[in-house]
Amino acid sequence: MKVAIIGGGLSGLSCAHQLEKHGIQPVIFERNSFIGDQYGHISALLGIQHRPIKDAIEYFKKNFDINITPVNTINNLTHYSPNKKKVLKGNFGYFLKRGREKDSLFSQIYSQLKNPVVKFNTLADYEPLSKEFNFVVVANGTAALTKELGCWHETIQTYIKGATVLGNFDTNTLIMWINKKYCKNGYAYLTPYNEKKASLILVVNDVNSNEIDHFWELFWYYENLNYTIVEEFKQKHETGYAYPLKVGNIYLTGNAGGSIDPFLGFGQLSSITMGVMAARSMVFGKDYEKLIEKVVLRHNRWIREMRKAYNKADNKMYDMIMTGIGLPGIKHLLYHTNFNVIRFGYYYLRLMSILRKGR
């Protein structure tokens, strides 16, 4: 079996790893000269997002034989709305390093490939590859090729501005901010590398490259931040879903397959799962969409509905949400059980909206 993988990201590398286990040596076509993210940062892998999966790192190891070493565990969540603050303690997930370093997430998976065949600096075209190879996996990290195939359905467009900052940080604490004045329907977050360095990220919907700079300044002003900036970056993000996810002998995986959730913009677990399941679909002749239905597709459908409800919120409702998640019963349900928070969140946001209108 001959398999071409377009893109050496999370989904492409995970697909290659799984194919190797079945004696298949894929060819990876990578447009960059390196394996890794364009910009270095720390991402969060939150357990609350992926229930009933309790531990994503354990899930990768047990189900895919992929070993991931996190930067740290997330034991504290600090939430800020315009006028409220909530601090929660528990086992919430992991911090993962993104970038090009040896301990970055991409590099960790890449190092587990036994004999990788990678054609760097190659902008691959799925059409000729689909004739030369038995299967083609589109895992290029964007929706560009998915759009060409007529399979892309956009949910939300955002711009991200981020920075590596210096200061004093708790290495187990994730900080998140929501405020319409500087992030519209998006959010901001801080994730530490160590006690002195962290990633600071702002996500704003429906803005352009110039406008994100303005919202970045507002964010720093309203939250009275005084970190030292080492470097900055900004990047456009398209979030949506792909249907169908397989066209002929072409598989759509990772960001190209709609792995990024439209609520927080995370997609690491979905991307890795899609890559592995695409490989299993080829090897065993199983339906790809059925293989990812439970962990990826159903999950993201609920998140899309949650996003629609969240978009209707204003700053007063943000404060109500903060008050709600701090209530003992709700706090326990959200953070200390295996309850499906995504489905609950949709109904909770709808209820908050109704109560808000009734005032």
Secondary structure, DSSP 8 states (H G I E B T S, - for coil): --EEEE--SHHHHHHHHHHHHTT---EEE-SSSSSS-SS-EEEEEEGGGSTT---HHHHHHHHH------SEEEEEEEEE-SS-EEEEEEEEEEEEEESSSTTSHHHHHHTT-SS-EEE-S----HHHHHHHSSEEEE-SSSSHHHHHTT-EEEEEEEEEEEEEEES---TTEEEEE--HHHHTT-EEEEEESSSSEEEEEEEEES--HHHHHHHHHHHHHHTT---EEEEEEEEEEEEEEESSSEETTEEE-GGGGT-S-TTT---HHHHHHHHHHHHHHHHH---HHHHHIIIIIHHHHHHHHHHHHHTT--HHHHHHHHHHHTSHHHHHHHHSS---HHHHHHHHHHHHHHHHHT-
